[in-house]
Amino acid sequence: MQRLVVDLERAWDAARLRRKASGPPRDFRIEPYLGHGGPEGVVVRGRVLDDPPISEAVEGEGLGAAVRRSLRQFVTDELPGVPLRVSVGDATVEAVTDGEGYFVARLAPSALTAPWHDGHVELAGAYRGLTDPHRTPLRVRVPDEHARFGVISDVDDTIIETGVQRVGLMLRQTFTGSALTRTPFPGAAELYRHLEGRDLEGGLNPFFYVSSSPWNLHGFLLAFLEHRDFPLGPLLLRDLVGSREGRARKHERIEEVLALHPHLPFVLIGDSGEKDPQIYADIVAAHPGRILAVYIREVRLDPGDGRVEAVSDAWAHDVPFVLAADSAAVRRHAASIGLL
C-alpha cells in the first residue's frame, strides 16, 4: 500500500510540475525548520514550496477554518531541484531540494551563540526564472556550555494527546484542532519548564522533540509549543511517503542529536503507545553513560499487553526506566535523582 501511495504521489507531482514548469513559481517559499548544533557541527533542514504561507489560528474561529488550514498543511506544491545556499555563522554550504522539496545542510561554523544562533537560506542560482534570492532567516538551537543535560522528547501521546492507537480519534484531532485548541497532558508544560531549568541560574537545558509526525505538521507543532509555553527546541519529524531523508526513523534522529552534542547527557521521554520503550532501550545500550533516565507515559488501551514489560523486565542497565501514569509521577522521580 505504501509503495502504491508513493507511486501515485510521484505521478501526481510529475504531472503537476510539467504543467507549471513553463513559468516561475507563483508563491515560491523557503520554509526552514529549526536547526541544531554546536562545536561538532550544525544540521539545518527545510522545504521549498510553491504555496502561500498557512494562516495562523485565531481564537473563536469556526470548524471550517480549522479543517481548511489542516488540509492545506498536507496538500502542498513542493519544488524539487531548487539550488540553495545555507549560511550559519562563518560557514556556508549549498544544497539542492529532493523530489519532495526537502533539503538538508550540514555546516561547521567556527563559533556559535547560545541559546539561538541566526542564519539564512537563499537561492543559490537561477530557478525557473526567479531573480530574487528569497533570503529567508533560520534559527539554530545551540546548547549553553553550562547546561547540565538535554531532553529528547516524543510529541504525540507524550506531551499532547493524539490518540495514535485510535485512528479515527487521531484523524479527527489532527484535522479539526489547532495550536490554540489542542491541549497538552496536565502538568506536562510545567514539568518541561522545570527540566529546562528556566527558574534556575546557569544555562538552560536544551530540548529536542523527535516524533513520527510528518514534517507537514512542523508549523502547527511549533505554534503549539509556543502557545502552551513548552521549552522551544528543534522538531525532528519525518515525511509520510517521500524521500529517504524525510523518512528517517526516530532512532536515527536521536543518534544525530547525541552525535552533535557529545558533551551532554540526556533524559529520554516517550510513551507506551508505540515503539518508544524499545527504541530508547536500544539507545541506552548503544550509548553507555549518556542517558540519565528514561520516562515512558502510560497511554496503552490495554496496559496488560506486555509490550512495555518485555522491555522493562529485560532491562540490564543502571539507567532508571520509569513507566509513569502522569506528569506528576515523572516529576517525583526526576526530583528524587536530582534532575529538578
The 8 nearest C-alpha neighbors of each residue, nearest first, counted from 0:
[[1, 3, 2, 4, 5, 6, 7, 240],
 [0, 2, 4, 3, 5, 240, 6, 239],
 [3, 1, 5, 0, 4, 6, 240, 7],
 [2, 4, 0, 6, 1, 5, 7, 8],
 [3, 5, 1, 7, 2, 6, 8, 0],
 [4, 6, 2, 8, 3, 7, 240, 9],
 [7, 5, 3, 9, 4, 8, 2, 10],
 [8, 6, 10, 4, 9, 5, 3, 11],
 [7, 9, 11, 5, 10, 6, 4, 12],
 [10, 8, 12, 6, 11, 7, 13, 5],
 [9, 11, 7, 13, 8, 12, 6, 14],
 [10, 12, 8, 14, 9, 13, 15, 7],
 [13, 11, 9, 15, 10, 14, 16, 8],
 [14, 12, 10, 16, 15, 11, 9, 17],
 [15, 13, 17, 11, 12, 16, 10, 18],
 [14, 16, 12, 18, 13, 17, 11, 19],
 [15, 17, 19, 13, 18, 14, 20, 12],
 [18, 16, 14, 20, 15, 19, 13, 21],
 [19, 17, 15, 16, 20, 14, 21, 13],
 [18, 20, 16, 21, 17, 22, 15, 24],
 [21, 19, 17, 16, 22, 18, 127, 23],
 [20, 22, 19, 23, 18, 127, 17, 16],
 [23, 21, 20, 127, 19, 24, 128, 25],
 [22, 24, 127, 128, 129, 25, 21, 20],
 [25, 23, 27, 26, 49, 22, 127, 19],
 [24, 26, 27, 23, 49, 50, 22, 51],
 [27, 25, 49, 50, 51, 24, 28, 48],
 [28, 26, 49, 24, 48, 25, 50, 29],
 [27, 29, 48, 47, 49, 26, 30, 50],
 [28, 30, 47, 46, 31, 48, 135, 27],
 [29, 31, 46, 45, 47, 28, 32, 48],
 [32, 30, 45, 137, 44, 29, 46, 33],
 [31, 33, 45, 44, 34, 30, 43, 137],
 [32, 34, 233, 138, 139, 31, 234, 137],
 [35, 33, 139, 43, 42, 233, 140, 138],
 [36, 34, 140, 139, 41, 42, 141, 233],
 [35, 37, 41, 40, 141, 259, 42, 140],
 [36, 38, 39, 40, 141, 41, 259, 260],
 [37, 39, 40, 36, 109, 110, 107, 259],
 [40, 38, 259, 37, 36, 260, 41, 107],
 [41, 39, 107, 36, 37, 38, 106, 259],
 [40, 42, 36, 106, 105, 35, 107, 37],
 [43, 41, 105, 34, 104, 35, 36, 106],
 [44, 42, 34, 104, 103, 105, 41, 35],
 [45, 43, 103, 32, 102, 31, 104, 34],
 [44, 46, 31, 32, 30, 102, 101, 103],
 [45, 47, 101, 30, 100, 102, 29, 31],
 [48, 46, 29, 100, 78, 28, 30, 77],
 [49, 47, 77, 28, 78, 50, 76, 27],
 [48, 50, 27, 26, 76, 24, 28, 77],
 [49, 51, 26, 48, 76, 52, 27, 28],
 [50, 52, 26, 53, 49, 28, 27, 48],
 [53, 51, 54, 50, 28, 26, 55, 30],
 [52, 54, 51, 55, 68, 71, 72, 50],
 [55, 53, 52, 56, 68, 51, 57, 64],
 [54, 56, 57, 53, 68, 178, 222, 219],
 [55, 57, 177, 54, 179, 178, 58, 65],
 [58, 56, 60, 59, 55, 179, 177, 54],
 [59, 57, 60, 56, 179, 180, 61, 177],
 [58, 60, 57, 61, 56, 62, 180, 179],
 [61, 59, 58, 57, 64, 62, 65, 56],
 [62, 60, 63, 64, 59, 65, 66, 58],
 [61, 63, 65, 64, 66, 175, 60, 176],
 [62, 64, 66, 61, 65, 67, 175, 60],
 [63, 65, 67, 62, 61, 66, 68, 60],
 [66, 64, 62, 68, 63, 175, 67, 69],
 [65, 67, 69, 175, 63, 174, 68, 64],
 [68, 66, 70, 64, 69, 65, 63, 71],
 [69, 67, 71, 65, 66, 70, 64, 72],
 [70, 68, 66, 174, 72, 71, 67, 65],
 [69, 71, 67, 72, 73, 68, 66, 74],
 [72, 70, 74, 68, 73, 69, 67, 75],
 [71, 73, 69, 70, 215, 74, 68, 216],
 [72, 74, 71, 70, 75, 215, 69, 216],
 [75, 73, 71, 72, 70, 76, 69, 215],
 [76, 74, 73, 77, 71, 50, 72, 48],
 [75, 77, 49, 48, 50, 78, 74, 12],
 [76, 78, 48, 100, 99, 75, 47, 49],
 [77, 79, 100, 48, 47, 76, 49, 81],
 [80, 78, 100, 98, 96, 97, 81, 99],
 [79, 81, 96, 95, 97, 82, 78, 98],
 [80, 82, 96, 95, 79, 83, 126, 78],
 [83, 81, 95, 123, 122, 124, 94, 80],
 [84, 82, 122, 123, 94, 93, 121, 95],
 [83, 85, 93, 123, 121, 120, 92, 122],
 [84, 86, 120, 92, 91, 119, 93, 83],
 [87, 85, 91, 119, 118, 90, 120, 88],
 [86, 88, 118, 90, 89, 91, 108, 117],
 [89, 87, 90, 108, 86, 118, 111, 110],
 [88, 90, 108, 87, 109, 91, 86, 110],
 [91, 89, 108, 87, 88, 86, 107, 106],
 [90, 92, 86, 85, 87, 89, 84, 106],
 [93, 91, 85, 84, 86, 106, 94, 90],
 [92, 94, 84, 83, 85, 91, 95, 123],
 [93, 95, 83, 82, 104, 84, 102, 92],
 [94, 96, 82, 81, 80, 83, 102, 97],
 [97, 95, 102, 100, 101, 80, 79, 81],
 [98, 96, 79, 100, 99, 101, 80, 95],
 [97, 99, 79, 100, 96, 242, 80, 78],
 [100, 98, 97, 101, 77, 241, 79, 242],
 [99, 101, 79, 78, 77, 96, 47, 97],
 [102, 100, 46, 96, 97, 99, 45, 47],
 [101, 103, 96, 45, 44, 46, 95, 97],
 [102, 104, 44, 43, 45, 105, 101, 94],
 [105, 103, 43, 42, 94, 44, 106, 102],
 [106, 104, 42, 41, 43, 103, 40, 107],
 [105, 107, 41, 40, 90, 108, 104, 42],
 [106, 108, 40, 90, 41, 109, 105, 39],
 [109, 107, 90, 89, 88, 110, 106, 87],
 [108, 110, 107, 89, 111, 38, 88, 90],
 [111, 109, 108, 88, 112, 38, 89, 37],
 [110, 112, 116, 113, 88, 37, 109, 108],
 [111, 113, 116, 115, 114, 141, 110, 143],
 [114, 112, 141, 115, 143, 142, 116, 111],
 [113, 115, 141, 142, 140, 143, 112, 116],
 [116, 114, 140, 113, 139, 141, 112, 138],
 [115, 117, 139, 112, 138, 111, 113, 140],
 [116, 118, 138, 137, 139, 115, 87, 136],
 [119, 117, 87, 137, 86, 136, 138, 88],
 [118, 120, 136, 137, 135, 86, 85, 134],
 [119, 121, 85, 135, 84, 134, 86, 136],
 [122, 120, 134, 84, 132, 133, 83, 135],
 [121, 123, 83, 132, 124, 82, 84, 133],
 [124, 122, 83, 84, 82, 121, 93, 125],
 [125, 123, 122, 82, 126, 83, 132, 81],
 [124, 126, 129, 128, 127, 130, 123, 122],
 [125, 127, 129, 128, 124, 81, 82, 23],
 [128, 126, 23, 129, 22, 125, 20, 24],
 [127, 129, 23, 126, 130, 125, 22, 24],
 [128, 130, 126, 127, 131, 23, 125, 132],
 [131, 129, 132, 128, 125, 126, 124, 133],
 [130, 132, 133, 129, 122, 134, 121, 125],
 [133, 131, 122, 121, 134, 130, 123, 129],
 [134, 132, 131, 121, 135, 122, 29, 28],
 [135, 133, 121, 132, 120, 119, 136, 122],
 [134, 136, 120, 119, 133, 121, 137, 29],
 [137, 135, 119, 118, 120, 134, 138, 117],
 [136, 138, 119, 118, 117, 31, 135, 33],
 [137, 139, 117, 33, 116, 118, 34, 115],
 [138, 140, 34, 35, 116, 115, 33, 141],
 [141, 139, 35, 115, 114, 34, 36, 142],
 [140, 142, 113, 114, 115, 36, 37, 35],
 [143, 141, 114, 205, 113, 144, 140, 146],
 [142, 144, 202, 145, 113, 146, 114, 141],
 [143, 145, 146, 142, 202, 113, 147, 262],
 [144, 146, 202, 143, 201, 147, 203, 142],
 [145, 147, 202, 204, 143, 203, 144, 148],
 [148, 146, 204, 145, 263, 149, 264, 202],
 [149, 147, 264, 263, 265, 204, 146, 150],
 [148, 150, 265, 205, 204, 206, 263, 264],
 [149, 151, 266, 206, 265, 267, 207, 152],
 [152, 150, 207, 267, 208, 206, 266, 268],
 [153, 151, 268, 208, 267, 269, 209, 150],
 [152, 154, 269, 209, 210, 208, 157, 268],
 [155, 153, 157, 158, 210, 159, 156, 152],
 [156, 154, 157, 161, 159, 160, 153, 158],
 [157, 155, 160, 159, 161, 158, 154, 270],
 [158, 156, 154, 155, 270, 269, 159, 153],
 [157, 159, 154, 183, 184, 156, 187, 155],
 [160, 158, 183, 156, 155, 184, 157, 161],
 [161, 159, 156, 162, 155, 183, 184, 158],
 [160, 162, 169, 156, 155, 163, 159, 172],
 [161, 163, 169, 165, 164, 168, 160, 156],
 [162, 164, 165, 169, 161, 166, 272, 156],
 [163, 165, 162, 166, 272, 300, 169, 299],
 [166, 164, 162, 168, 163, 167, 169, 161],
 [165, 167, 169, 168, 164, 163, 170, 162],
 [168, 166, 170, 169, 165, 171, 162, 172],
 [167, 169, 171, 165, 166, 170, 162, 172],
 [168, 170, 162, 166, 172, 161, 167, 171],
 [171, 169, 173, 167, 172, 168, 174, 166],
 [170, 172, 168, 174, 173, 169, 175, 167],
 [171, 173, 169, 176, 175, 170, 174, 168],
 [174, 172, 170, 171, 176, 175, 169, 69],
 [173, 175, 69, 66, 171, 172, 176, 170],
 [176, 174, 66, 172, 65, 171, 173, 62],
 [177, 175, 172, 180, 174, 181, 173, 65],
 [178, 176, 180, 179, 181, 56, 65, 175],
 [177, 179, 223, 222, 181, 180, 219, 56],
 [180, 178, 177, 181, 56, 226, 223, 58],
 [179, 181, 177, 178, 176, 182, 58, 223],
 [182, 180, 178, 177, 176, 179, 183, 159],
 [181, 183, 180, 159, 184, 160, 179, 227],
 [184, 182, 159, 158, 185, 160, 187, 181],
 [183, 185, 187, 158, 159, 186, 160, 182],
 [186, 184, 187, 183, 326, 188, 325, 182],
 [185, 187, 189, 326, 188, 190, 184, 327],
 [188, 186, 190, 189, 184, 185, 326, 158],
 [189, 187, 229, 191, 190, 186, 192, 228],
 [188, 190, 192, 186, 191, 187, 193, 229],
 [191, 189, 187, 193, 188, 192, 186, 194],
 [190, 192, 194, 188, 193, 189, 195, 187],
 [191, 193, 195, 189, 194, 190, 197, 230],
 [194, 192, 196, 190, 195, 191, 197, 189],
 [195, 193, 191, 196, 192, 339, 190, 338],
 [194, 196, 204, 192, 193, 197, 203, 191],
 [197, 195, 193, 199, 194, 198, 203, 204],
 [196, 198, 195, 199, 192, 193, 203, 194],
 [199, 197, 196, 200, 193, 192, 195, 203],
 [200, 198, 196, 197, 201, 203, 202, 193],
 [199, 201, 202, 198, 196, 197, 203, 145],
 [202, 200, 145, 199, 203, 146, 196, 143],
 [201, 203, 146, 145, 143, 204, 144, 200],
 [204, 202, 146, 195, 196, 205, 197, 201],
 [203, 205, 195, 146, 149, 148, 147, 196],
 [206, 204, 149, 142, 203, 150, 195, 207],
 [205, 207, 150, 232, 149, 151, 230, 208],
 [208, 206, 151, 232, 233, 150, 152, 209],
 [207, 209, 234, 152, 153, 151, 235, 233],
 [210, 208, 235, 153, 152, 234, 236, 249],
 [211, 209, 236, 153, 212, 154, 235, 249],
 [210, 212, 236, 237, 213, 249, 209, 248],
 [211, 213, 210, 236, 237, 214, 216, 155],
 [214, 212, 237, 238, 215, 236, 239, 216],
 [213, 215, 217, 216, 236, 237, 238, 212],
 [214, 216, 213, 72, 217, 73, 218, 238],
 [215, 217, 219, 214, 218, 213, 220, 72],
 [218, 216, 214, 220, 219, 215, 221, 234],
 [219, 217, 221, 216, 220, 222, 215, 214],
 [218, 220, 222, 216, 221, 217, 178, 223],
 [221, 219, 223, 217, 222, 218, 216, 224],
 [220, 222, 218, 224, 223, 219, 217, 225],
 [221, 223, 225, 219, 220, 224, 178, 226],
 [224, 222, 178, 220, 226, 221, 225, 227],
 [225, 223, 229, 221, 227, 222, 226, 228],
 [224, 226, 228, 222, 223, 227, 229, 221],
 [227, 225, 223, 228, 224, 222, 179, 178],
 [226, 228, 224, 225, 229, 223, 188, 183],
 [229, 227, 225, 226, 224, 230, 188, 192],
 [228, 230, 224, 188, 227, 231, 225, 192],
 [231, 229, 192, 232, 228, 206, 191, 195],
 [232, 230, 229, 224, 206, 225, 233, 221],
 [231, 233, 206, 207, 230, 234, 140, 208],
 [234, 232, 33, 207, 34, 208, 235, 35],
 [235, 233, 208, 209, 236, 207, 232, 33],
 [234, 236, 209, 208, 233, 210, 252, 237],
 [235, 237, 210, 214, 212, 213, 211, 234],
 [238, 236, 246, 245, 213, 214, 211, 247],
 [237, 239, 245, 246, 213, 241, 214, 240],
 [238, 240, 213, 241, 237, 246, 245, 214],
 [241, 239, 5, 238, 242, 1, 4, 246],
 [240, 242, 238, 99, 239, 245, 246, 243],
 [241, 243, 245, 244, 246, 99, 98, 240],
 [242, 244, 246, 245, 247, 241, 238, 240],
 [245, 243, 242, 247, 246, 237, 103, 101],
 [244, 246, 238, 237, 242, 243, 247, 241],
 [247, 245, 237, 238, 243, 244, 242, 248],
 [248, 246, 244, 245, 237, 243, 251, 249],
 [247, 249, 250, 251, 246, 252, 237, 211],
 [248, 250, 252, 251, 209, 253, 210, 211],
 [249, 251, 253, 248, 252, 278, 254, 282],
 [252, 250, 254, 248, 249, 253, 255, 247],
 [253, 251, 255, 249, 254, 250, 256, 248],
 [254, 252, 256, 250, 255, 251, 257, 249],
 [253, 255, 251, 257, 252, 256, 258, 250],
 [254, 256, 252, 258, 253, 257, 259, 251],
 [257, 255, 253, 259, 254, 258, 260, 252],
 [256, 258, 254, 260, 255, 259, 261, 253],
 [259, 257, 255, 256, 260, 261, 254, 39],
 [260, 258, 256, 39, 257, 36, 261, 255],
 [259, 261, 257, 258, 262, 263, 256, 37],
 [260, 262, 263, 258, 257, 259, 264, 39],
 [263, 261, 260, 264, 144, 148, 257, 259],
 [264, 262, 148, 261, 260, 149, 265, 147],
 [263, 265, 289, 148, 290, 149, 291, 262],
 [266, 264, 149, 290, 148, 150, 291, 289],
 [265, 267, 150, 292, 291, 290, 293, 151],
 [268, 266, 293, 151, 152, 150, 294, 292],
 [269, 267, 152, 294, 295, 293, 153, 151],
 [270, 268, 295, 153, 157, 275, 152, 296],
 [271, 269, 296, 295, 157, 272, 297, 275],
 [270, 272, 297, 273, 298, 299, 296, 295],
 [273, 271, 299, 270, 298, 164, 274, 163],
 [272, 274, 271, 275, 270, 276, 164, 163],
 [275, 273, 276, 277, 278, 272, 271, 270],
 [274, 276, 278, 277, 269, 279, 273, 270],
 [277, 275, 279, 278, 274, 280, 307, 310],
 [276, 278, 280, 279, 275, 274, 281, 310],
 [279, 277, 275, 281, 280, 276, 274, 250],
 [278, 280, 282, 276, 281, 277, 275, 283],
 [281, 279, 277, 283, 282, 278, 276, 284],
 [280, 282, 284, 278, 279, 283, 285, 277],
 [281, 283, 279, 285, 280, 284, 286, 278],
 [284, 282, 280, 286, 281, 285, 287, 290],
 [285, 283, 281, 282, 286, 287, 280, 316],
 [284, 286, 282, 283, 281, 287, 280, 289],
 [287, 285, 283, 284, 289, 282, 288, 290],
 [288, 286, 289, 283, 284, 285, 290, 282],
 [287, 289, 290, 286, 264, 291, 283, 318],
 [288, 290, 264, 287, 286, 265, 291, 263],
 [291, 289, 265, 264, 292, 266, 288, 283],
 [292, 290, 266, 265, 318, 264, 289, 293],
 [291, 293, 319, 266, 318, 290, 320, 267],
 [294, 292, 267, 320, 268, 319, 266, 321],
 [295, 293, 268, 321, 322, 320, 267, 269],
 [294, 296, 270, 322, 269, 323, 268, 271],
 [297, 295, 270, 323, 324, 322, 271, 298],
 [296, 298, 271, 324, 323, 299, 270, 295],
 [299, 297, 271, 272, 296, 300, 270, 156],
 [300, 298, 301, 302, 272, 297, 271, 164],
 [299, 301, 302, 298, 164, 272, 303, 304],
 [300, 302, 299, 303, 304, 298, 305, 272],
 [303, 301, 299, 304, 300, 305, 297, 298],
 [302, 304, 301, 305, 306, 299, 308, 300],
 [303, 305, 302, 301, 306, 307, 299, 308],
 [304, 306, 308, 303, 307, 309, 302, 310],
 [307, 305, 309, 308, 304, 310, 271, 303],
 [306, 308, 310, 309, 305, 311, 276, 271],
 [307, 309, 311, 305, 310, 306, 312, 313],
 [310, 308, 306, 307, 312, 311, 305, 313],
 [311, 309, 308, 307, 313, 312, 314, 277],
 [310, 312, 308, 314, 313, 309, 307, 320],
 [313, 311, 309, 314, 308, 310, 315, 307],
 [312, 314, 310, 311, 315, 309, 308, 316],
 [315, 313, 311, 312, 316, 310, 280, 320],
 [314, 316, 313, 317, 312, 318, 311, 284],
 [317, 315, 318, 314, 284, 319, 283, 287],
 [318, 316, 319, 315, 314, 320, 291, 288],
 [317, 319, 316, 292, 291, 320, 290, 293],
 [320, 318, 292, 293, 321, 317, 291, 316],
 [319, 321, 293, 294, 292, 318, 322, 311],
 [322, 320, 294, 323, 295, 293, 319, 329],
 [321, 323, 295, 296, 294, 297, 320, 324],
 [324, 322, 296, 325, 328, 297, 321, 295],
 [323, 325, 297, 296, 328, 322, 326, 298],
 [326, 324, 327, 323, 328, 296, 329, 297],
 [327, 325, 329, 328, 186, 187, 330, 190],
 [326, 328, 330, 329, 325, 331, 186, 324],
 [329, 327, 331, 330, 326, 323, 325, 324],
 [328, 330, 326, 332, 327, 331, 333, 323],
 [329, 331, 327, 333, 328, 332, 334, 326],
 [332, 330, 328, 334, 329, 333, 327, 335],
 [331, 333, 335, 334, 329, 330, 328, 336],
 [334, 332, 330, 338, 335, 336, 331, 329],
 [333, 335, 339, 337, 331, 332, 336, 338],
 [334, 336, 332, 333, 337, 331, 338, 339],
 [337, 335, 334, 333, 338, 332, 339, 331],
 [338, 336, 334, 339, 335, 333, 332, 331],
 [339, 337, 333, 334, 336, 194, 335, 332],
 [338, 334, 337, 194, 333, 193, 196, 330]]
